Amino acid sequence: MIDFRSDTVTRPTPEMLKAMFAAQVGDDVFGDDPTVNALEAKVSTMFGMEAALFCASGTMANQIAIKAHTQPGDEVICHKLSHVYYYEGGGIAMNSGASVCLLEGEQGRITAADVAAHINPPADPHRPLTRLVSVENTMNKGGGSIYNFSELIAIEKVCRENGLKFHLDGARLFNALVETSDTPVDYGKIFDSISICISKGLGAPVGSVLIGNKEFIRKARRIRKVFGGGMRQAGYLAAACIYAIDNHVERLREDHLRAKQLETTLNSLSYIEAVIPVQTNLVFFSLKPSMPVDKFLSKLRENDIYAMALAPQQVRFVTHLDITDEMMEKVTGVLRSMQ
């Protein structure tokens, strides 16, 4: 099976499994799990921030952050295709009672000018109080696009001038970092909170980490408990995350190279309408009407290749840890045979 549906489908490597089984564990709700504590200290130090919180998923980390930063009735500014709005089950409304201001933007990215233009006047009782700006890097629905760091600095400046909090959904942030000269510490300097997902490109089976200052994480820990996210002997999972951070960051370049190879192949095929320019490990492409998406996916499945349709006539391939060169050769052959 060649699975391009997501980079969440990876399985632990033998070395990662050894690290998991060797983990020292305790009860994390009591703060007694040494491996969870080590992971949280490792990530917060990496980003130059004060504290961190281990969460079961990226959605949980994002939703905790939004609830910690807002009050019911507040408004969150984000792109209309951002994961926190589009793929988290209406969590902003359900968990935080907040409304959203949805912005347009090229390949899922918003600008400082966009943000400044959509901040509600605080004295106007008819409008919700703008409280939080959330951006996503890399941007999933933008085809794995990367923010220019200078634009993030500009957005941060607008946030500070207007008393807004600034959150980063960094589910695939390490994919961005290996392609730029930016560092985790750079990001830690401008965001109030950052969520990073270890179970996507880095290949851990479970886990995301939420980072911020001590007071924010204290509040986030209480919210995690309310959300049912207090895990007990979670050190087995945290050990996989530590191993992934130590061993799987630089190899993300391999995923990006394979994604570029797919981009080249797709652009040469007669039934492809367009391919969003590939920057990281996500390959979004649209099919011409002559190739219905159901027919395309069915043909892939006949060859044990799996992918997802994310819009009418649009398909996503995601490269990851479990994709090999041999698999790439097979996929290329199958794609070409469909002309």
Secondary structure, DSSP 8 states (H G I E B T S, - for coil): -EE-S-TT-----HHHHHHHHT-----GGGT--HHHHHHHHHHHHHTT-SEEEEES-HHHHHHHHHHHH--TT-EEEEETT-HHHHSSTTHIIIII--EEEEE--GGG---HHHHHHT---TT-TTS--EEEEEEESSBGGGTSB---HHHHHHHHHHHHHTT-EEEEEETTHHHHHTTSS--HHHHHHH-SEEEEESSSTT--SS-EEEEE-HHHHHHHHHHHHHTT---SSTHHHHHHHHHHHHHSSTTHHHHHHHHHHHHHHHHT-TTEEEE---SSSEEEEEE-TTS-HHHHHHHHHHTTEE-EEEETTEEEEE--TT--HHHHHHHHHHHHHT-
